[in-house]
Amino acid sequence: MKVAARALSIALILLSLLMGMLLLTVIYSARRIRIETPTVKSELTDTGTRLIMEVPIYNEGFHDITDVELRTDIVVELTGDVIATSTSYLPMVAKGGEGRLVHVVEFDLTEIARNERALRALMLNNTNLIVVASLSLVYAYMFEISLEANASSPWGAPMSGLVMALEPPGPGEDEITAVLSFANNASFGYNFKLEALNELGYSLGNSSLIYVDPGASFEEEAITIPINTALWTGSGSIRVHFFIGRACLALEVMTY
């Protein structure tokens, strides 16, 4: 028994030494992985923007890299809402080889519009968009490595600092007047119109379409909305319809 125990002890010590040497080799080898700055291309879509990133990965180590996965989340800093999530996968980068991980991020305004809180934050408030990137891979078929990083980019609101006042129709009049002040801090121009609704949700009428240049500002701009006086009740709401590319977004901006 003593001989067997001694032999087992020696075997365990040798196994520990071998595992230690393997771990040191893997650590040294893993340090020879190079992930370079991605190239980024942007494309305009009908309802937003598409970013195409190509991430070069150079494996100069002694073991294969497998299961490379990149996930990105775009977060509205003001509200904490995730408005876009993308995941890409690369099965393997062989030892001594290189791989290209292609990652596509879709920034779709019609999808964002499903989240009214996020849409309100983006249309009416300057904020930051935070990109959270998580990269994971398996090295030497047994060691999982993960990295996380984030970066932020300023977002300028199309109707930043919106202030609106409403002048109801006088006797015999069939229109209301909205007086607006705001700045377009976005990098793009857009069209918008105002819609008046009564408290039952029935549409009273719409203003004409108005174009706003990038960087333009409105100071107490009066916009008339012709209305169906038969539906006028004296209370309701005003909705803005944004037309950005082919995206049509609607947002309630005031009640009266």
C-alpha positions as a Markdown table, in Angstrom:
| # | Residue | x | y | z |
|---|---|---|---|---|
| 1 | Met | 0.0 | 0.0 | 0.0 |
| 2 | Lys | 2.8 | 2.4 | 0.9 |
| 3 | Val | 4.5 | 1.7 | -2.4 |
| 4 | Ala | 1.2 | 2.3 | -4.3 |
| 5 | Ala | 0.6 | 5.5 | -2.3 |
| 6 | Arg | 4.1 | 6.7 | -3.1 |
| 7 | Ala | 3.6 | 5.9 | -6.8 |
| 8 | Leu | 0.3 | 7.7 | -6.8 |
| 9 | Ser | 1.8 | 10.7 | -5.1 |
| 10 | Ile | 4.6 | 10.8 | -7.7 |
| 11 | Ala | 2.1 | 10.4 | -10.5 |
| 12 | Leu | 0.0 | 13.3 | -9.1 |
| 13 | Ile | 3.1 | 15.5 | -8.8 |
| 14 | Leu | 4.2 | 14.7 | -12.3 |
| 15 | Leu | 0.6 | 15.4 | -13.6 |
| 16 | Ser | 0.6 | 18.7 | -11.7 |
| 17 | Leu | 3.9 | 19.7 | -13.3 |
| 18 | Leu | 2.7 | 18.7 | -16.7 |
| 19 | Met | -0.5 | 20.7 | -16.2 |
| 20 | Gly | 1.5 | 23.7 | -15.0 |
| 21 | Met | 3.8 | 23.5 | -18.0 |
| 22 | Leu | 0.8 | 23.2 | -20.3 |
| 23 | Leu | -0.9 | 26.1 | -18.7 |
| 24 | Leu | 2.3 | 28.2 | -19.0 |
| 25 | Thr | 2.6 | 27.2 | -22.7 |
| 26 | Val | -1.0 | 28.1 | -23.3 |
| 27 | Ile | -0.7 | 31.5 | -21.6 |
| 28 | Tyr | 2.4 | 32.3 | -23.5 |
| 29 | Ser | 0.8 | 31.1 | -26.7 |
| 30 | Ala | -2.5 | 32.9 | -26.1 |
| 31 | Arg | -0.5 | 36.2 | -25.8 |
| 32 | Arg | 0.3 | 35.7 | -29.5 |
| 33 | Ile | -3.3 | 36.3 | -30.5 |
| 34 | Arg | -3.7 | 39.7 | -32.3 |
| 35 | Ile | -7.1 | 41.3 | -32.7 |
| 36 | Glu | -6.7 | 44.4 | -34.8 |
| 37 | Thr | -8.8 | 47.5 | -35.2 |
| 38 | Pro | -11.9 | 46.6 | -37.4 |
| 39 | Thr | -12.7 | 48.3 | -40.6 |
| 40 | Val | -16.1 | 49.8 | -40.6 |
| 41 | Lys | -18.4 | 50.6 | -43.5 |
| 42 | Ser | -21.8 | 52.3 | -43.2 |
| 43 | Glu | -24.8 | 51.9 | -45.5 |
| 44 | Leu | -28.0 | 53.9 | -45.5 |
| 45 | Thr | -31.1 | 51.7 | -45.5 |
| 46 | Asp | -34.7 | 52.7 | -46.0 |
| 47 | Thr | -35.3 | 53.0 | -42.3 |
| 48 | Gly | -31.9 | 53.6 | -40.7 |
| 49 | Thr | -28.3 | 52.7 | -41.0 |
| 50 | Arg | -26.3 | 49.5 | -41.3 |
| 51 | Leu | -22.8 | 49.2 | -40.0 |
| 52 | Ile | -20.6 | 46.4 | -41.4 |
| 53 | Met | -17.5 | 45.7 | -39.3 |
| 54 | Glu | -14.7 | 43.3 | -40.3 |
| 55 | Val | -12.5 | 42.2 | -37.4 |
| 56 | Pro | -9.1 | 40.7 | -38.4 |
| 57 | Ile | -7.9 | 38.0 | -35.9 |
| 58 | Tyr | -4.3 | 36.7 | -36.2 |
| 59 | Asn | -3.5 | 33.5 | -34.4 |
| 60 | Glu | 0.3 | 33.3 | -34.1 |
| 61 | Gly | 0.1 | 30.9 | -31.2 |
| 62 | Phe | 0.6 | 27.1 | -30.9 |
| 63 | His | -3.1 | 26.1 | -30.7 |
| 64 | Asp | -6.3 | 26.6 | -32.6 |
| 65 | Ile | -8.9 | 29.2 | -31.7 |
| 66 | Thr | -12.6 | 28.1 | -31.9 |
| 67 | Asp | -16.1 | 29.5 | -31.2 |
| 68 | Val | -15.3 | 33.1 | -31.7 |
| 69 | Glu | -18.4 | 35.1 | -30.9 |
| 70 | Leu | -18.9 | 38.9 | -30.9 |
| 71 | Arg | -22.0 | 40.6 | -29.5 |
| 72 | Thr | -22.8 | 44.3 | -29.5 |
| 73 | Asp | -25.5 | 46.1 | -27.7 |
| 74 | Ile | -26.4 | 49.7 | -28.4 |
| 75 | Val | -27.8 | 51.4 | -25.3 |
| 76 | Val | -29.5 | 54.8 | -24.9 |
| 77 | Glu | -27.6 | 56.4 | -22.0 |
| 78 | Leu | -30.5 | 58.6 | -20.9 |
| 79 | Thr | -33.0 | 55.7 | -20.4 |
| 80 | Gly | -30.8 | 52.5 | -20.3 |
| 81 | Asp | -32.8 | 51.0 | -23.2 |
| 82 | Val | -31.1 | 48.5 | -25.5 |
| 83 | Ile | -32.2 | 49.6 | -29.0 |
| 84 | Ala | -30.1 | 47.2 | -31.1 |
| 85 | Thr | -28.4 | 43.9 | -30.5 |
| 86 | Ser | -26.1 | 42.0 | -33.0 |
| 87 | Thr | -24.2 | 38.7 | -32.7 |
| 88 | Ser | -21.7 | 37.2 | -35.1 |
| 89 | Tyr | -19.8 | 33.9 | -35.0 |
| 90 | Leu | -16.5 | 32.5 | -36.5 |
| 91 | Pro | -16.1 | 28.7 | -36.1 |
| 92 | Met | -12.3 | 28.6 | -36.0 |
| 93 | Val | -9.0 | 30.3 | -36.6 |
| 94 | Ala | -6.3 | 27.7 | -37.0 |
| 95 | Lys | -2.9 | 28.0 | -35.4 |
| 96 | Gly | -0.6 | 30.2 | -37.5 |
| 97 | Gly | -3.6 | 31.4 | -39.5 |
| 98 | Glu | -5.9 | 34.4 | -39.6 |
| 99 | Gly | -9.6 | 34.8 | -39.7 |
| 100 | Arg | -12.1 | 37.6 | -40.5 |
| 101 | Leu | -15.1 | 38.1 | -38.3 |
| 102 | Val | -17.8 | 40.0 | -40.1 |
| 103 | His | -20.2 | 41.8 | -37.8 |
| 104 | Val | -23.3 | 43.6 | -38.9 |
| 105 | Val | -25.1 | 46.2 | -36.8 |
| 106 | Glu | -28.6 | 47.3 | -37.9 |
| 107 | Phe | -29.8 | 50.7 | -36.5 |
| 108 | Asp | -33.5 | 50.5 | -37.6 |
| 109 | Leu | -35.7 | 53.5 | -36.6 |
| 110 | Thr | -38.9 | 51.5 | -37.2 |
| 111 | Glu | -37.8 | 48.9 | -34.7 |
| 112 | Ile | -36.7 | 51.5 | -32.2 |
| 113 | Ala | -40.2 | 53.1 | -32.5 |
| 114 | Arg | -41.7 | 50.0 | -30.8 |
| 115 | Asn | -40.1 | 51.3 | -27.6 |
| 116 | Glu | -41.8 | 54.7 | -27.0 |
| 117 | Arg | -39.5 | 55.6 | -24.1 |
| 118 | Ala | -36.4 | 55.1 | -26.2 |
| 119 | Leu | -38.0 | 56.9 | -29.2 |
| 120 | Arg | -38.9 | 59.9 | -27.0 |
| 121 | Ala | -35.4 | 60.1 | -25.6 |
| 122 | Leu | -33.8 | 60.0 | -29.1 |
| 123 | Met | -36.2 | 62.4 | -30.8 |
| 124 | Leu | -36.4 | 65.1 | -28.1 |
| 125 | Asn | -33.2 | 64.8 | -26.0 |
| 126 | Asn | -29.5 | 65.0 | -26.7 |
| 127 | Thr | -27.9 | 61.9 | -25.2 |
| 128 | Asn | -25.1 | 59.4 | -25.8 |
| 129 | Leu | -25.3 | 56.0 | -27.5 |
| 130 | Ile | -23.2 | 53.5 | -25.7 |
| 131 | Val | -21.9 | 50.5 | -27.6 |
| 132 | Val | -21.1 | 47.5 | -25.4 |
| 133 | Ala | -19.0 | 44.9 | -27.1 |
| 134 | Ser | -18.4 | 41.4 | -25.8 |
| 135 | Leu | -15.9 | 39.0 | -27.4 |
| 136 | Ser | -15.5 | 35.4 | -26.4 |
| 137 | Leu | -13.4 | 32.5 | -27.8 |
| 138 | Val | -12.1 | 29.1 | -26.8 |
| 139 | Tyr | -8.3 | 28.6 | -27.0 |
| 140 | Ala | -6.7 | 25.2 | -27.3 |
| 141 | Tyr | -10.2 | 23.6 | -27.2 |
| 142 | Met | -10.3 | 24.0 | -23.4 |
| 143 | Phe | -9.7 | 27.6 | -22.2 |
| 144 | Glu | -12.5 | 30.1 | -22.6 |
| 145 | Ile | -11.4 | 33.7 | -22.9 |
| 146 | Ser | -13.8 | 36.7 | -22.8 |
| 147 | Leu | -13.3 | 40.4 | -23.2 |
| 148 | Glu | -15.7 | 43.3 | -22.8 |
| 149 | Ala | -15.4 | 46.9 | -23.8 |
| 150 | Asn | -17.6 | 49.9 | -24.3 |
| 151 | Ala | -17.5 | 53.2 | -26.1 |
| 152 | Ser | -20.0 | 56.1 | -26.4 |
| 153 | Ser | -21.0 | 58.4 | -29.2 |
| 154 | Pro | -23.0 | 61.6 | -28.9 |
| 155 | Trp | -26.5 | 61.6 | -30.3 |
| 156 | Gly | -28.2 | 64.9 | -31.3 |
| 157 | Ala | -32.0 | 65.0 | -31.1 |
| 158 | Pro | -34.0 | 66.1 | -34.1 |
| 159 | Met | -36.3 | 68.2 | -31.9 |
| 160 | Ser | -34.0 | 69.0 | -29.0 |
| 161 | Gly | -35.4 | 71.2 | -26.3 |
| 162 | Leu | -38.9 | 71.2 | -27.8 |
| 163 | Val | -41.3 | 73.8 | -26.2 |
| 164 | Met | -44.8 | 74.0 | -27.6 |
| 165 | Ala | -47.8 | 76.2 | -26.9 |
| 166 | Leu | -51.3 | 75.9 | -28.4 |
| 167 | Glu | -53.7 | 78.6 | -29.5 |
| 168 | Pro | -57.3 | 77.1 | -29.7 |
| 169 | Pro | -59.7 | 78.1 | -32.4 |
| 170 | Gly | -61.7 | 81.3 | -31.9 |
| 171 | Pro | -65.4 | 81.7 | -32.7 |
| 172 | Gly | -66.1 | 80.7 | -36.3 |
| 173 | Glu | -62.5 | 79.5 | -36.9 |
| 174 | Asp | -61.6 | 76.0 | -38.1 |
| 175 | Glu | -57.9 | 75.8 | -37.2 |
| 176 | Ile | -55.6 | 75.7 | -34.2 |
| 177 | Thr | -52.1 | 77.2 | -34.1 |
| 178 | Ala | -49.1 | 75.4 | -32.5 |
| 179 | Val | -46.1 | 77.6 | -31.6 |
| 180 | Leu | -42.9 | 75.6 | -31.5 |
| 181 | Ser | -39.3 | 76.2 | -30.4 |
| 182 | Phe | -36.6 | 73.6 | -30.9 |
| 183 | Ala | -33.2 | 72.8 | -32.5 |
| 184 | Asn | -32.3 | 70.0 | -34.9 |
| 185 | Asn | -29.1 | 68.7 | -33.4 |
| 186 | Ala | -29.2 | 65.6 | -35.5 |
| 187 | Ser | -26.7 | 65.1 | -38.4 |
| 188 | Phe | -29.6 | 64.6 | -40.9 |
| 189 | Gly | -32.6 | 66.6 | -42.2 |
| 190 | Tyr | -36.1 | 65.4 | -42.0 |
| 191 | Asn | -39.8 | 66.2 | -42.6 |
| 192 | Phe | -42.5 | 66.4 | -40.0 |
| 193 | Lys | -46.1 | 67.3 | -39.6 |
| 194 | Leu | -48.3 | 67.9 | -36.6 |
| 195 | Glu | -51.6 | 66.1 | -35.9 |
| 196 | Ala | -54.3 | 67.2 | -33.5 |
| 197 | Leu | -56.5 | 64.7 | -31.7 |
| 198 | Asn | -59.3 | 65.1 | -29.3 |
| 199 | Glu | -59.4 | 63.3 | -25.9 |
| 200 | Leu | -61.2 | 60.3 | -27.5 |
| 201 | Gly | -58.3 | 59.8 | -29.9 |
| 202 | Tyr | -60.1 | 61.0 | -33.0 |
| 203 | Ser | -57.9 | 62.9 | -35.5 |
| 204 | Leu | -59.0 | 66.5 | -35.9 |
| 205 | Gly | -56.6 | 67.3 | -38.7 |
| 206 | Asn | -52.9 | 67.6 | -39.8 |
| 207 | Ser | -50.6 | 70.5 | -40.6 |
| 208 | Ser | -48.7 | 70.7 | -43.9 |
| 209 | Leu | -45.4 | 68.9 | -44.2 |
| 210 | Ile | -42.4 | 70.9 | -43.0 |
| 211 | Tyr | -38.7 | 70.2 | -43.8 |
| 212 | Val | -36.0 | 70.8 | -41.2 |
| 213 | Asp | -32.3 | 71.2 | -42.3 |
| 214 | Pro | -29.5 | 69.7 | -40.2 |
| 215 | Gly | -28.5 | 72.2 | -37.5 |
| 216 | Ala | -31.6 | 74.4 | -38.1 |
| 217 | Ser | -33.6 | 75.8 | -35.2 |
| 218 | Phe | -37.2 | 77.1 | -34.8 |
| 219 | Glu | -37.9 | 80.0 | -32.5 |
| 220 | Glu | -41.6 | 80.4 | -31.7 |
| 221 | Glu | -42.5 | 79.1 | -35.1 |
| 222 | Ala | -46.3 | 79.2 | -35.7 |
| 223 | Ile | -47.8 | 76.2 | -37.4 |
| 224 | Thr | -51.5 | 76.0 | -38.3 |
| 225 | Ile | -53.5 | 72.8 | -38.1 |
| 226 | Pro | -56.8 | 72.8 | -40.0 |
| 227 | Ile | -59.4 | 70.9 | -37.9 |
| 228 | Asn | -62.8 | 69.3 | -38.1 |
| 229 | Thr | -64.7 | 71.5 | -35.7 |
| 230 | Ala | -67.4 | 68.9 | -35.3 |
| 231 | Leu | -64.9 | 66.8 | -33.4 |
| 232 | Trp | -63.4 | 69.6 | -31.4 |
| 233 | Thr | -64.0 | 69.1 | -27.6 |
| 234 | Gly | -61.5 | 71.5 | -26.2 |
| 235 | Ser | -59.0 | 68.9 | -24.9 |
| 236 | Gly | -56.8 | 66.3 | -26.5 |
| 237 | Ser | -53.2 | 65.9 | -27.6 |
| 238 | Ile | -50.7 | 66.9 | -30.3 |
| 239 | Arg | -48.7 | 64.3 | -32.1 |
| 240 | Val | -45.6 | 64.8 | -34.3 |
| 241 | His | -45.1 | 62.6 | -37.3 |
| 242 | Phe | -41.4 | 62.3 | -38.3 |
| 243 | Phe | -40.4 | 61.3 | -41.8 |
| 244 | Ile | -36.7 | 60.2 | -41.9 |
| 245 | Gly | -35.8 | 58.4 | -45.1 |
| 246 | Arg | -38.7 | 56.0 | -45.4 |
| 247 | Ala | -39.2 | 55.6 | -41.7 |
| 248 | Cys | -42.4 | 57.1 | -40.4 |
| 249 | Leu | -42.4 | 57.7 | -36.6 |
| 250 | Ala | -45.2 | 59.1 | -34.5 |
| 251 | Leu | -44.8 | 60.6 | -31.0 |
| 252 | Glu | -47.2 | 62.5 | -28.7 |
| 253 | Val | -45.5 | 65.7 | -27.6 |
| 254 | Met | -48.2 | 67.5 | -25.6 |
| 255 | Thr | -51.7 | 67.4 | -24.2 |
| 256 | Tyr | -54.1 | 70.3 | -24.0 |
